[in-house]
Amino acid sequence: MKRIISGATYNTDTSTPVGRYSYEDDVDGADSTVYCEVYQTRGSAFFVVETWVDGNRSDRCNFVAVTRDEIAQIVASADNFEIIDFNAIPEPPEAVAEADACMTIYVRVPAAIKIRIEEAAKSANLSVSSWILRCVERCTDAKQG
């Protein structure tokens, strides 16, 4: 399959598959599974081919050009990301056991920020708690590095 996005060609036949994942989506009131394949072009650009499947029928296919940073975010947020090419996509850190159980922190934010957080979490297909946790992890990791 081949698509042109912003004047550039993205072709699954000439690109290397580097990862895959799936997620559930509600399209026009019908539950669908979206199967996503991540490719890297010969020019090192990344793109995702999303295929919506409802039952046994493929409803639509979408090509999305993505950056290396966006791929890293997808790897971090997708619960079922499978890396096919470890040279193209670095493996996330090894899971470690937590010494302590989870702790709770309460934070009061203005209503406008709460709405923005909820929108960002929804667009990332995450719960608000998971989205905030990833933000805090990125900030604390950046401070340590």
N, CA, C and O atoms as CSV, one atom per row, in Angstrom:
chain,resi,resn,atom,element,x,y,z
A,1,MET,N,N,0.844,-1.175,0.000
A,1,MET,CA,C,0.000,0.000,0.000
A,1,MET,C,C,0.890,1.239,0.000
A,1,MET,O,O,1.986,1.254,0.560
A,2,LYS,N,N,0.378,2.259,-0.643
A,2,LYS,CA,C,1.150,3.480,-0.762
A,2,LYS,C,C,0.220,4.672,-0.556
A,2,LYS,O,O,-0.899,4.698,-1.071
A,3,ARG,N,N,0.703,5.672,0.212
A,3,ARG,CA,C,-0.043,6.916,0.398
A,3,ARG,C,C,0.928,8.080,0.286
A,3,ARG,O,O,2.118,7.947,0.571
A,4,ILE,N,N,0.398,9.223,-0.134
A,4,ILE,CA,C,1.184,10.451,-0.163
A,4,ILE,C,C,0.646,11.356,0.940
A,4,ILE,O,O,-0.540,11.685,0.966
A,5,ILE,N,N,1.539,11.757,1.856
A,5,ILE,CA,C,1.174,12.632,2.968
A,5,ILE,C,C,2.076,13.847,2.915
A,5,ILE,O,O,3.298,13.720,2.990
A,6,SER,N,N,1.486,15.021,2.787
A,6,SER,CA,C,2.224,16.286,2.724
A,6,SER,C,C,3.330,16.241,1.669
A,6,SER,O,O,4.432,16.743,1.894
A,7,GLY,N,N,3.032,15.645,0.533
A,7,GLY,CA,C,3.971,15.616,-0.583
A,7,GLY,C,C,5.033,14.534,-0.505
A,7,GLY,O,O,5.888,14.462,-1.386
A,8,ALA,N,N,5.009,13.693,0.514
A,8,ALA,CA,C,5.993,12.609,0.650
A,8,ALA,C,C,5.271,11.268,0.520
A,8,ALA,O,O,4.130,11.122,0.961
A,9,THR,N,N,5.949,10.287,-0.092
A,9,THR,CA,C,5.366,8.964,-0.307
A,9,THR,C,C,5.700,8.045,0.860
A,9,THR,O,O,6.846,7.978,1.304
A,10,TYR,N,N,4.695,7.345,1.347
A,10,TYR,CA,C,4.848,6.335,2.399
A,10,TYR,C,C,4.336,5.033,1.816
A,10,TYR,O,O,3.155,4.909,1.493
A,11,ASN,N,N,5.247,4.042,1.679
A,11,ASN,CA,C,4.938,2.804,0.972
A,11,ASN,C,C,5.283,1.614,1.862
A,11,ASN,O,O,6.433,1.457,2.272
A,12,THR,N,N,4.293,0.779,2.161
A,12,THR,CA,C,4.538,-0.386,3.011
A,12,THR,C,C,5.402,-1.432,2.313
A,12,THR,O,O,6.074,-2.222,2.976
A,13,ASP,N,N,5.391,-1.443,0.977
A,13,ASP,CA,C,6.176,-2.440,0.235
A,13,ASP,C,C,7.681,-2.142,0.272
A,13,ASP,O,O,8.494,-3.063,0.198
A,14,THR,N,N,8.052,-0.870,0.386
A,14,THR,CA,C,9.471,-0.505,0.372
A,14,THR,C,C,9.980,-0.080,1.739
A,14,THR,O,O,11.149,0.281,1.877
A,15,SER,N,N,9.118,-0.118,2.757
A,15,SER,CA,C,9.505,0.279,4.117
A,15,SER,C,C,9.651,-0.952,5.000
A,15,SER,O,O,9.180,-2.037,4.657
A,16,THR,N,N,10.303,-0.772,6.132
A,16,THR,CA,C,10.553,-1.867,7.070
A,16,THR,C,C,9.563,-1.812,8.222
A,16,THR,O,O,9.449,-0.775,8.875
A,17,PRO,N,N,8.833,-2.910,8.494
A,17,PRO,CA,C,7.966,-2.916,9.678
A,17,PRO,C,C,8.838,-2.939,10.936
A,17,PRO,O,O,9.743,-3.764,11.059
A,18,VAL,N,N,8.557,-2.031,11.862
A,18,VAL,CA,C,9.391,-1.932,13.069
A,18,VAL,C,C,8.612,-2.181,14.355
A,18,VAL,O,O,9.218,-2.370,15.409
A,19,GLY,N,N,7.285,-2.184,14.291
A,19,GLY,CA,C,6.500,-2.440,15.490
A,19,GLY,C,C,5.026,-2.557,15.165
A,19,GLY,O,O,4.590,-2.237,14.059
A,20,ARG,N,N,4.250,-3.030,16.165
A,20,ARG,CA,C,2.807,-3.126,15.987
A,20,ARG,C,C,2.121,-3.108,17.345
A,20,ARG,O,O,2.692,-3.499,18.363
A,21,TYR,N,N,0.886,-2.644,17.323
A,21,TYR,CA,C,0.058,-2.597,18.520
A,21,TYR,C,C,-1.397,-2.481,18.086
A,21,TYR,O,O,-1.685,-2.317,16.901
A,22,SER,N,N,-2.306,-2.567,19.039
A,22,SER,CA,C,-3.721,-2.417,18.727
A,22,SER,C,C,-4.403,-1.703,19.885
A,22,SER,O,O,-3.875,-1.625,20.994
A,23,TYR,N,N,-5.583,-1.189,19.596
A,23,TYR,CA,C,-6.405,-0.575,20.640
A,23,TYR,C,C,-7.862,-0.638,20.219
A,23,TYR,O,O,-8.180,-0.843,19.048
A,24,GLU,N,N,-8.742,-0.457,21.197
A,24,GLU,CA,C,-10.177,-0.470,20.937
A,24,GLU,C,C,-10.642,0.947,20.652
A,24,GLU,O,O,-10.160,1.897,21.269
A,25,ASP,N,N,-11.583,1.098,19.713
A,25,ASP,CA,C,-12.095,2.408,19.339
A,25,ASP,C,C,-13.592,2.304,19.083
A,25,ASP,O,O,-14.089,1.254,18.676
A,26,ASP,N,N,-14.299,3.387,19.321
A,26,ASP,CA,C,-15.732,3.462,19.067
A,26,ASP,C,C,-15.942,4.335,17.832
A,26,ASP,O,O,-15.859,5.560,17.916
A,27,VAL,N,N,-16.212,3.716,16.696
A,27,VAL,CA,C,-16.408,4.435,15.439
A,27,VAL,C,C,-17.889,4.415,15.095
A,27,VAL,O,O,-18.467,3.355,14.853
A,28,ASP,N,N,-18.488,5.581,15.076
A,28,ASP,CA,C,-19.905,5.711,14.736
A,28,ASP,C,C,-20.777,4.774,15.565
A,28,ASP,O,O,-21.711,4.168,15.042
A,29,GLY,N,N,-20.474,4.655,16.855
A,29,GLY,CA,C,-21.274,3.836,17.748
A,29,GLY,C,C,-20.984,2.349,17.682
A,29,GLY,O,O,-21.610,1.575,18.407
A,30,ALA,N,N,-20.055,1.926,16.837
A,30,ALA,CA,C,-19.707,0.502,16.726
A,30,ALA,C,C,-18.310,0.285,17.296
A,30,ALA,O,O,-17.359,0.971,16.923
A,31,ASP,N,N,-18.203,-0.676,18.202
A,31,ASP,CA,C,-16.889,-0.992,18.764
A,31,ASP,C,C,-16.022,-1.631,17.695
A,31,ASP,O,O,-16.444,-2.559,17.005
A,32,SER,N,N,-14.819,-1.128,17.566
A,32,SER,CA,C,-13.876,-1.661,16.583
A,32,SER,C,C,-12.521,-1.842,17.235
A,32,SER,O,O,-12.180,-1.161,18.203
A,33,THR,N,N,-11.762,-2.764,16.694
A,33,THR,CA,C,-10.372,-2.910,17.084
A,33,THR,C,C,-9.535,-2.241,16.006
A,33,THR,O,O,-9.748,-2.469,14.816
A,34,VAL,N,N,-8.583,-1.417,16.423
A,34,VAL,CA,C,-7.701,-0.749,15.481
A,34,VAL,C,C,-6.341,-1.430,15.568
A,34,VAL,O,O,-5.690,-1.398,16.612
A,35,TYR,N,N,-5.917,-2.042,14.471
A,35,TYR,CA,C,-4.617,-2.688,14.394
A,35,TYR,C,C,-3.649,-1.707,13.748
A,35,TYR,O,O,-3.911,-1.184,12.665
A,36,CYS,N,N,-2.541,-1.465,14.412
A,36,CYS,CA,C,-1.581,-0.464,13.940
A,36,CYS,C,C,-0.238,-1.132,13.652
A,36,CYS,O,O,0.284,-1.883,14.476
A,37,GLU,N,N,0.306,-0.853,12.486
A,37,GLU,CA,C,1.635,-1.321,12.113
A,37,GLU,C,C,2.516,-0.105,11.912
A,37,GLU,O,O,2.151,0.823,11.190
A,38,VAL,N,N,3.684,-0.109,12.554
A,38,VAL,CA,C,4.621,1.011,12.467
A,38,VAL,C,C,5.710,0.632,11.472
A,38,VAL,O,O,6.298,-0.446,11.558
A,39,TYR,N,N,5.972,1.535,10.522
A,39,TYR,CA,C,6.972,1.309,9.484
A,39,TYR,C,C,8.021,2.415,9.526
A,39,TYR,O,O,7.763,3.529,9.984
A,40,GLN,N,N,9.229,2.070,9.027
A,40,GLN,CA,C,10.280,3.059,8.825
A,40,GLN,C,C,10.655,3.024,7.343
A,40,GLN,O,O,10.936,1.961,6.790
A,41,THR,N,N,10.654,4.198,6.708
A,41,THR,CA,C,10.988,4.277,5.283
A,41,THR,C,C,12.492,4.152,5.090
A,41,THR,O,O,13.261,4.204,6.050
A,42,ARG,N,N,12.894,3.989,3.851
A,42,ARG,CA,C,14.332,3.943,3.546
A,42,ARG,C,C,15.020,5.248,3.926
A,42,ARG,O,O,16.224,5.269,4.183
A,43,GLY,N,N,14.250,6.344,3.961
A,43,GLY,CA,C,14.786,7.644,4.365
A,43,GLY,C,C,14.700,7.872,5.865
A,43,GLY,O,O,14.928,8.988,6.331
A,44,SER,N,N,14.372,6.824,6.638
A,44,SER,CA,C,14.300,6.826,8.104
A,44,SER,C,C,13.094,7.550,8.683
A,44,SER,O,O,13.057,7.792,9.890
A,45,ALA,N,N,12.107,7.904,7.867
A,45,ALA,CA,C,10.871,8.494,8.384
A,45,ALA,C,C,9.973,7.366,8.896
A,45,ALA,O,O,10.047,6.236,8.415
A,46,PHE,N,N,9.134,7.683,9.865
A,46,PHE,CA,C,8.218,6.694,10.429
A,46,PHE,C,C,6.787,7.003,9.997
A,46,PHE,O,O,6.422,8.160,9.787
A,47,PHE,N,N,5.988,5.947,9.869
A,47,PHE,CA,C,4.558,6.119,9.666
A,47,PHE,C,C,3.817,4.921,10.243
A,47,PHE,O,O,4.373,3.833,10.388
A,48,VAL,N,N,2.548,5.150,10.568
A,48,VAL,CA,C,1.706,4.115,11.154
A,48,VAL,C,C,0.555,3.855,10.195
A,48,VAL,O,O,-0.072,4.789,9.694
A,49,VAL,N,N,0.284,2.578,9.942
A,49,VAL,CA,C,-0.883,2.185,9.157
A,49,VAL,C,C,-1.904,1.647,10.158
A,49,VAL,O,O,-1.683,0.628,10.812
A,50,GLU,N,N,-3.033,2.361,10.260
A,50,GLU,CA,C,-4.104,1.975,11.181
A,50,GLU,C,C,-5.217,1.311,10.380
A,50,GLU,O,O,-5.674,1.862,9.378
A,51,THR,N,N,-5.655,0.135,10.812
A,51,THR,CA,C,-6.747,-0.570,10.150
A,51,THR,C,C,-7.836,-0.858,11.173
A,51,THR,O,O,-7.605,-1.555,12.161
A,52,TRP,N,N,-9.033,-0.313,10.926
A,52,TRP,CA,C,-10.172,-0.533,11.807
A,52,TRP,C,C,-10.873,-1.816,11.392
A,52,TRP,O,O,-11.207,-1.992,10.220
A,53,VAL,N,N,-11.099,-2.719,12.350
A,53,VAL,CA,C,-11.758,-3.989,12.067
A,53,VAL,C,C,-12.969,-4.114,12.982
A,53,VAL,O,O,-12.852,-4.023,14.204
A,54,ASP,N,N,-14.121,-4.321,12.377
A,54,ASP,CA,C,-15.374,-4.519,13.107
A,54,ASP,C,C,-15.856,-5.918,12.758
A,54,ASP,O,O,-16.314,-6.162,11.642
A,55,GLY,N,N,-15.755,-6.828,13.705
A,55,GLY,CA,C,-16.072,-8.221,13.397
A,55,GLY,C,C,-14.965,-8.783,12.528
A,55,GLY,O,O,-13.795,-8.701,12.901
A,56,ASN,N,N,-15.300,-9.349,11.385
A,56,ASN,CA,C,-14.305,-9.886,10.456
A,56,ASN,C,C,-14.073,-8.958,9.268
A,56,ASN,O,O,-13.361,-9.318,8.330
A,57,ARG,N,N,-14.666,-7.772,9.300
A,57,ARG,CA,C,-14.615,-6.875,8.156
A,57,ARG,C,C,-13.681,-5.698,8.433
A,57,ARG,O,O,-13.764,-5.082,9.495
A,58,SER,N,N,-12.818,-5.387,7.515
A,58,SER,CA,C,-11.946,-4.232,7.618
A,58,SER,C,C,-12.710,-3.014,7.096
A,58,SER,O,O,-13.082,-2.964,5.924
A,59,ASP,N,N,-12.940,-2.036,7.972
A,59,ASP,CA,C,-13.753,-0.886,7.603
A,59,ASP,C,C,-12.967,0.204,6.893
A,59,ASP,O,O,-13.425,0.739,5.883
A,60,ARG,N,N,-11.797,0.536,7.405
A,60,ARG,CA,C,-11.017,1.593,6.776
A,60,ARG,C,C,-9.566,1.476,7.172
A,60,ARG,O,O,-9.220,0.824,8.158
A,61,CYS,N,N,-8.727,2.114,6.392
A,61,CYS,CA,C,-7.288,2.085,6.612
A,61,CYS,C,C,-6.783,3.517,6.555
A,61,CYS,O,O,-7.196,4.290,5.690
A,62,ASN,N,N,-5.898,3.871,7.463
A,62,ASN,CA,C,-5.410,5.232,7.559
A,62,ASN,C,C,-3.892,5.219,7.706
A,62,ASN,O,O,-3.357,4.421,8.476
A,63,PHE,N,N,-3.194,6.086,6.986
A,63,PHE,CA,C,-1.753,6.257,7.115
A,63,PHE,C,C,-1.513,7.526,7.925
A,63,PHE,O,O,-2.147,8.553,7.680
A,64,VAL,N,N,-0.595,7.455,8.895
A,64,VAL,CA,C,-0.264,8.614,9.717
A,64,VAL,C,C,1.259,8.743,9.785
A,64,VAL,O,O,1.945,7.830,10.244
A,65,ALA,N,N,1.781,9.883,9.324
A,65,ALA,CA,C,3.217,10.145,9.454
A,65,ALA,C,C,3.487,10.541,10.900
A,65,ALA,O,O,2.761,11.358,11.465
A,66,VAL,N,N,4.537,9.961,11.509
A,66,VAL,CA,C,4.868,10.245,12.905
A,66,VAL,C,C,6.371,10.487,13.036
A,66,VAL,O,O,7.165,10.041,12.208
A,67,THR,N,N,6.736,11.200,14.093
A,67,THR,CA,C,8.141,11.471,14.369
A,67,THR,C,C,8.707,10.377,15.271
A,67,THR,O,O,7.961,9.566,15.821
A,68,ARG,N,N,10.017,10.364,15.416
A,68,ARG,CA,C,10.669,9.412,16.322
A,68,ARG,C,C,10.180,9.623,17.765
A,68,ARG,O,O,9.985,8.655,18.500
A,69,ASP,N,N,9.981,10.890,18.168
A,69,ASP,CA,C,9.480,11.180,19.517
A,69,ASP,C,C,8.061,10.645,19.704
A,69,ASP,O,O,7.722,10.130,20.770
A,70,GLU,N,N,7.239,10.768,18.672
A,70,GLU,CA,C,5.878,10.241,18.760
A,70,GLU,C,C,5.887,8.722,18.861
A,70,GLU,O,O,5.059,8.143,19.564
A,71,ILE,N,N,6.816,8.072,18.166
A,71,ILE,CA,C,6.951,6.612,18.280
A,71,ILE,C,C,7.327,6.248,19.718
A,71,ILE,O,O,6.779,5.295,20.273
A,72,ALA,N,N,8.247,6.986,20.322
A,72,ALA,CA,C,8.638,6.722,21.713
A,72,ALA,C,C,7.441,6.874,22.646
A,72,ALA,O,O,7.292,6.099,23.590
A,73,GLN,N,N,6.589,7.862,22.392
A,73,GLN,CA,C,5.386,8.047,23.212
A,73,GLN,C,C,4.412,6.884,23.030
A,73,GLN,O,O,3.793,6.428,23.991
A,74,ILE,N,N,4.282,6.412,21.798
A,74,ILE,CA,C,3.396,5.279,21.541
A,74,ILE,C,C,3.922,4.033,22.255
A,74,ILE,O,O,3.154,3.297,22.873
A,75,VAL,N,N,5.229,3.800,22.167
A,75,VAL,CA,C,5.831,2.641,22.848
A,75,VAL,C,C,5.562,2.723,24.346
A,75,VAL,O,O,5.243,1.716,24.978
A,76,ALA,N,N,5.690,3.925,24.916
A,76,ALA,CA,C,5.497,4.100,26.357
A,76,ALA,C,C,4.034,3.973,26.768
A,76,ALA,O,O,3.747,3.535,27.883
A,77,SER,N,N,3.101,4.349,25.888
A,77,SER,CA,C,1.695,4.388,26.300
A,77,SER,C,C,0.880,3.171,25.854
A,77,SER,O,O,-0.113,2.840,26.502
A,78,ALA,N,N,1.263,2.506,24.786
A,78,ALA,CA,C,0.492,1.348,24.305
A,78,ALA,C,C,0.776,0.151,25.201
A,78,ALA,O,O,1.932,-0.201,25.435
A,79,ASP,N,N,-0.275,-0.465,25.694
A,79,ASP,CA,C,-0.111,-1.612,26.589
A,79,ASP,C,C,0.387,-2.858,25.879
A,79,ASP,O,O,0.896,-3.775,26.522
A,80,ASN,N,N,0.245,-2.901,24.560
A,80,ASN,CA,C,0.571,-4.128,23.842
A,80,ASN,C,C,1.501,-3.868,22.655
A,80,ASN,O,O,1.367,-4.515,21.617
A,81,PHE,N,N,2.435,-2.934,22.794
A,81,PHE,CA,C,3.338,-2.622,21.686
A,81,PHE,C,C,4.362,-3.745,21.539
A,81,PHE,O,O,5.016,-4.138,22.505
A,82,GLU,N,N,4.484,-4.244,20.334
A,82,GLU,CA,C,5.475,-5.279,20.027
A,82,GLU,C,C,6.541,-4.673,19.119
A,82,GLU,O,O,6.245,-4.237,18.006
A,83,ILE,N,N,7.772,-4.648,19.598
A,83,ILE,CA,C,8.874,-4.112,18.801
A,83,ILE,C,C,9.387,-5.224,17.896
A,83,ILE,O,O,9.747,-6.303,18.365
A,84,ILE,N,N,9.417,-4.950,16.592
A,84,ILE,CA,C,9.900,-5.924,15.615
A,84,ILE,C,C,11.367,-5.671,15.285
A,84,ILE,O,O,12.142,-6.615,15.135
A,85,ASP,N,N,11.751,-4.401,15.172
A,85,ASP,CA,C,13.120,-4.032,14.809
A,85,ASP,C,C,13.721,-3.172,15.919
A,85,ASP,O,O,13.437,-1.978,16.016
A,86,PHE,N,N,14.556,-3.795,16.756
A,86,PHE,CA,C,15.158,-3.081,17.892
A,86,PHE,C,C,16.215,-2.078,17.448
A,86,PHE,O,O,16.625,-1.236,18.247
A,87,ASN,N,N,16.667,-2.141,16.196
A,87,ASN,CA,C,17.607,-1.140,15.696
A,87,ASN,C,C,16.889,0.171,15.396
A,87,ASN,O,O,17.478,1.243,15.531
A,88,ALA,N,N,15.624,0.094,14.991
A,88,ALA,CA,C,14.862,1.294,14.638
A,88,ALA,C,C,14.193,1.912,15.858
A,88,ALA,O,O,14.134,3.135,15.987
A,89,ILE,N,N,13.690,1.067,16.752
A,89,ILE,CA,C,12.984,1.539,17.944
A,89,ILE,C,C,13.705,0.985,19.169
A,89,ILE,O,O,13.775,-0.231,19.350
A,90,PRO,N,N,14.242,1.868,20.011
A,90,PRO,CA,C,14.924,1.361,21.206
A,90,PRO,C,C,13.935,0.722,22.178
A,90,PRO,O,O,12.801,1.174,22.338
A,91,GLU,N,N,14.400,-0.327,22.808
A,91,GLU,CA,C,13.573,-1.028,23.781
A,91,GLU,C,C,13.407,-0.170,25.024
A,91,GLU,O,O,14.376,0.431,25.488
A,92,PRO,N,N,12.183,-0.097,25.579
A,92,PRO,CA,C,12.009,0.652,26.821
A,92,PRO,C,C,12.759,-0.027,27.967
A,92,PRO,O,O,13.153,-1.187,27.843
A,93,PRO,N,N,12.962,0.682,29.084
A,93,PRO,CA,C,13.710,0.078,30.184
A,93,PRO,C,C,13.032,-1.167,30.734
A,93,PRO,O,O,11.811,-1.308,30.671
A,94,GLU,N,N,13.842,-2.061,31.270
A,94,GLU,CA,C,13.360,-3.296,31.891
A,94,GLU,C,C,12.481,-2.956,33.092
A,94,GLU,O,O,12.788,-2.045,33.861
A,95,ALA,N,N,11.391,-3.693,33.242
A,95,ALA,CA,C,10.502,-3.486,34.385
A,95,ALA,C,C,11.217,-3.923,35.666
A,95,ALA,O,O,11.935,-4.923,35.678
A,96,VAL,N,N,11.012,-3.171,36.726
A,96,VAL,CA,C,11.589,-3.509,38.024
A,96,VAL,C,C,10.477,-3.577,39.052
A,96,VAL,O,O,9.466,-2.884,38.941
A,97,ALA,N,N,10.673,-4.413,40.044
A,97,ALA,CA,C,9.682,-4.534,41.106
A,97,ALA,C,C,9.745,-3.302,41.998
A,97,ALA,O,O,10.824,-2.804,42.319
A,98,GLU,N,N,8.591,-2.828,42.386
A,98,GLU,CA,C,8.505,-1.682,43.292
A,98,GLU,C,C,8.715,-2.177,44.723
A,98,GLU,O,O,8.135,-3.189,45.119
A,99,ALA,N,N,9.530,-1.480,45.490
A,99,ALA,CA,C,9.760,-1.854,46.881
A,99,ALA,C,C,8.552,-1.492,47.745
A,99,ALA,O,O,8.205,-2.220,48.675
A,100,ASP,N,N,7.922,-0.373,47.434
A,100,ASP,CA,C,6.775,0.093,48.205
A,100,ASP,C,C,5.512,0.013,47.350
A,100,ASP,O,O,5.566,0.058,46.121
A,101,ALA,N,N,4.393,-0.105,48.025
A,101,ALA,CA,C,3.115,-0.063,47.316
A,101,ALA,C,C,2.895,1.348,46.775
A,101,ALA,O,O,3.595,2.284,47.161
A,102,CYS,N,N,1.941,1.490,45.902
A,102,CYS,CA,C,1.641,2.801,45.338
A,102,CYS,C,C,1.250,3.782,46.430
A,102,CYS,O,O,0.636,3.414,47.431
A,103,MET,N,N,1.609,5.007,46.219
A,103,MET,CA,C,1.283,6.083,47.148
A,103,MET,C,C,0.315,7.029,46.448
A,103,MET,O,O,0.267,7.075,45.218
A,104,THR,N,N,-0.446,7.774,47.218
A,104,THR,CA,C,-1.412,8.707,46.668
A,104,THR,C,C,-0.966,10.129,46.941
A,104,THR,O,O,-0.540,10.460,48.048
A,105,ILE,N,N,-1.070,10.975,45.909
A,105,ILE,CA,C,-0.803,12.404,46.035
A,105,ILE,C,C,-2.037,13.121,45.514
A,105,ILE,O,O,-2.522,12.812,44.425
A,106,TYR,N,N,-2.544,14.066,46.273
A,106,TYR,CA,C,-3.676,14.865,45.824
A,106,TYR,C,C,-3.163,16.211,45.348
A,106,TYR,O,O,-2.381,16.865,46.039
A,107,VAL,N,N,-3.599,16.619,44.179
A,107,VAL,CA,C,-3.171,17.889,43.607
A,107,VAL,C,C,-4.413,18.661,43.192
A,107,VAL,O,O,-5.289,18.121,42.516
A,108,ARG,N,N,-4.489,19.920,43.596
A,108,ARG,CA,C,-5.597,20.780,43.178
A,108,ARG,C,C,-5.125,21.613,41.997
A,108,ARG,O,O,-4.084,22.267,42.061
A,109,VAL,N,N,-5.901,21.582,40.918
A,109,VAL,CA,C,-5.560,22.356,39.729
A,109,VAL,C,C,-6.777,23.181,39.320
A,109,VAL,O,O,-7.908,22.790,39.609
A,110,PRO,N,N,-6.567,24.304,38.658
A,110,PRO,CA,C,-7.701,25.087,38.162
A,110,PRO,C,C,-8.529,24.265,37.172
A,110,PRO,O,O,-8.007,23.369,36.509
A,111,ALA,N,N,-9.817,24.576,37.080
A,111,ALA,CA,C,-10.740,23.825,36.218
A,111,ALA,C,C,-10.267,23.810,34.768
A,111,ALA,O,O,-10.391,22.788,34.092
A,112,ALA,N,N,-9.731,24.918,34.284
A,112,ALA,CA,C,-9.274,24.980,32.888
A,112,ALA,C,C,-8.138,23.995,32.631
A,112,ALA,O,O,-8.094,23.368,31.572
A,113,ILE,N,N,-7.224,23.851,33.580
A,113,ILE,CA,C,-6.115,22.901,33.419
A,113,ILE,C,C,-6.631,21.470,33.512
A,113,ILE,O,O,-6.173,20.594,32.778
A,114,LYS,N,N,-7.581,21.230,34.410
A,114,LYS,CA,C,-8.166,19.889,34.535
A,114,LYS,C,C,-8.777,19.457,33.209
A,114,LYS,O,O,-8.610,18.309,32.795
A,115,ILE,N,N,-9.480,20.359,32.543
A,115,ILE,CA,C,-10.094,20.040,31.252
A,115,ILE,C,C,-9.018,19.716,30.221
A,115,ILE,O,O,-9.159,18.767,29.451
A,116,ARG,N,N,-7.935,20.510,30.205
A,116,ARG,CA,C,-6.847,20.255,29.255
A,116,ARG,C,C,-6.179,18.910,29.530
A,116,ARG,O,O,-5.813,18.193,28.598
A,117,ILE,N,N,-6.019,18.568,30.814
A,117,ILE,CA,C,-5.423,17.278,31.179
A,117,ILE,C,C,-6.320,16.139,30.697
A,117,ILE,O,O,-5.834,15.165,30.122
A,118,GLU,N,N,-7.618,16.260,30.928
A,118,GLU,CA,C,-8.556,15.212,30.503
A,118,GLU,C,C,-8.542,15.042,28.983
A,118,GLU,O,O,-8.588,13.917,28.485
A,119,GLU,N,N,-8.478,16.149,28.246
A,119,GLU,CA,C,-8.433,16.073,26.786
A,119,GLU,C,C,-7.139,15.408,26.312
A,119,GLU,O,O,-7.158,14.582,25.399
A,120,ALA,N,N,-6.010,15.775,26.940
A,120,ALA,CA,C,-4.726,15.190,26.551
A,120,ALA,C,C,-4.708,13.692,26.845
A,120,ALA,O,O,-4.222,12.903,26.034
A,121,ALA,N,N,-5.237,13.301,28.002
A,121,ALA,CA,C,-5.278,11.881,28.365
A,121,ALA,C,C,-6.161,11.105,27.390
A,121,ALA,O,O,-5.806,10.006,26.965
A,122,LYS,N,N,-7.298,11.674,27.042
A,122,LYS,CA,C,-8.207,10.998,26.110
A,122,LYS,C,C,-7.557,10.833,24.739
A,122,LYS,O,O,-7.674,9.775,24.120
A,123,SER,N,N,-6.872,11.873,24.260
A,123,SER,CA,C,-6.240,11.769,22.940
A,123,SER,C,C,-5.094,10.767,22.939
A,123,SER,O,O,-4.739,10.234,21.887
A,124,ALA,N,N,-4.504,10.502,24.119
A,124,ALA,CA,C,-3.436,9.507,24.237
A,124,ALA,C,C,-3.983,8.117,24.578
A,124,ALA,O,O,-3.214,7.178,24.783
A,125,ASN,N,N,-5.322,7.987,24.637
A,125,ASN,CA,C,-5.976,6.722,25.004
A,125,ASN,C,C,-5.521,6.222,26.370
A,125,ASN,O,O,-5.292,5.027,26.560
A,126,LEU,N,N,-5.390,7.152,27.325
A,126,LEU,CA,C,-4.973,6.816,28.678
A,126,LEU,C,C,-5.973,7.360,29.685
A,126,LEU,O,O,-6.732,8.282,29.386
A,127,SER,N,N,-5.967,6.782,30.878
A,127,SER,CA,C,-6.730,7.382,31.966
A,127,SER,C,C,-5.996,8.645,32.402
A,127,SER,O,O,-4.808,8.807,32.123
A,128,VAL,N,N,-6.704,9.536,33.084
A,128,VAL,CA,C,-6.077,10.766,33.567
A,128,VAL,C,C,-4.922,10.421,34.511
A,128,VAL,O,O,-3.856,11.034,34.445
A,129,SER,N,N,-5.136,9.450,35.376
A,129,SER,CA,C,-4.095,9.048,36.324
A,129,SER,C,C,-2.844,8.548,35.604
A,129,SER,O,O,-1.728,8.935,35.952
A,130,SER,N,N,-3.030,7.685,34.596
A,130,SER,CA,C,-1.881,7.161,33.849
A,130,SER,C,C,-1.164,8.261,33.085
A,130,SER,O,O,0.065,8.282,33.017
A,131,TRP,N,N,-1.944,9.181,32.505
A,131,TRP,CA,C,-1.340,10.277,31.733
A,131,TRP,C,C,-0.504,11.165,32.651
A,131,TRP,O,O,0.623,11.524,32.309
A,132,ILE,N,N,-1.047,11.518,33.805
A,132,ILE,CA,C,-0.310,12.363,34.763
A,132,ILE,C,C,0.929,11.633,35.265
A,132,ILE,O,O,1.994,12.239,35.382
A,133,LEU,N,N,0.808,10.349,35.560
A,133,LEU,CA,C,1.957,9.567,36.027
A,133,LEU,C,C,3.082,9.586,34.998
A,133,LEU,O,O,4.248,9.748,35.360
A,134,ARG,N,N,2.746,9.423,33.720
A,134,ARG,CA,C,3.782,9.460,32.671
A,134,ARG,C,C,4.434,10.833,32.586
A,134,ARG,O,O,5.641,10.938,32.368
A,135,CYS,N,N,3.631,11.897,32.758
A,135,CYS,CA,C,4.195,13.254,32.748
A,135,CYS,C,C,5.187,13.433,33.900
A,135,CYS,O,O,6.279,13.970,33.712
A,136,VAL,N,N,4.799,12.982,35.080
A,136,VAL,CA,C,5.676,13.102,36.247
A,136,VAL,C,C,6.940,12.270,36.052
A,136,VAL,O,O,8.034,12.718,36.394
A,137,GLU,N,N,6.798,11.054,35.502
A,137,GLU,CA,C,7.969,10.212,35.243
A,137,GLU,C,C,8.931,10.892,34.278
A,137,GLU,O,O,10.141,10.896,34.505
A,138,ARG,N,N,8.391,11.477,33.186
A,138,ARG,CA,C,9.253,12.159,32.223
A,138,ARG,C,C,9.967,13.336,32.868
A,138,ARG,O,O,11.161,13.533,32.641
A,139,CYS,N,N,9.256,14.121,33.669
A,139,CYS,CA,C,9.871,15.284,34.319
A,139,CYS,C,C,10.956,14.866,35.308
A,139,CYS,O,O,12.034,15.461,35.330
A,140,THR,N,N,10.689,13.867,36.110
A,140,THR,CA,C,11.676,13.449,37.100
A,140,THR,C,C,12.866,12.750,36.438
A,140,THR,O,O,14.000,12.900,36.892
A,141,ASP,N,N,12.614,11.988,35.370
A,141,ASP,CA,C,13.710,11.354,34.638
A,141,ASP,C,C,14.601,12.408,33.996
A,141,ASP,O,O,15.824,12.270,33.992
A,142,ALA,N,N,13.992,13.468,33.451
A,142,ALA,CA,C,14.768,14.537,32.804
A,142,ALA,C,C,15.644,15.263,33.824
A,142,ALA,O,O,16.764,15.660,33.504
A,143,LYS,N,N,15.152,15.436,35.027
A,143,LYS,CA,C,15.922,16.113,36.080
A,143,LYS,C,C,17.118,15.274,36.527
A,143,LYS,O,O,18.163,15.814,36.889
A,144,GLN,N,N,16.958,13.943,36.499
A,144,GLN,CA,C,18.030,13.047,36.937
A,144,GLN,C,C,19.101,12.886,35.868
A,144,GLN,O,O,20.261,12.621,36.182
A,145,GLY,N,N,18.709,13.049,34.585
A,145,GLY,CA,C,19.624,12.789,33.476
A,145,GLY,C,C,20.493,13.898,33.132
A,145,GLY,O,O,21.303,13.786,32.212
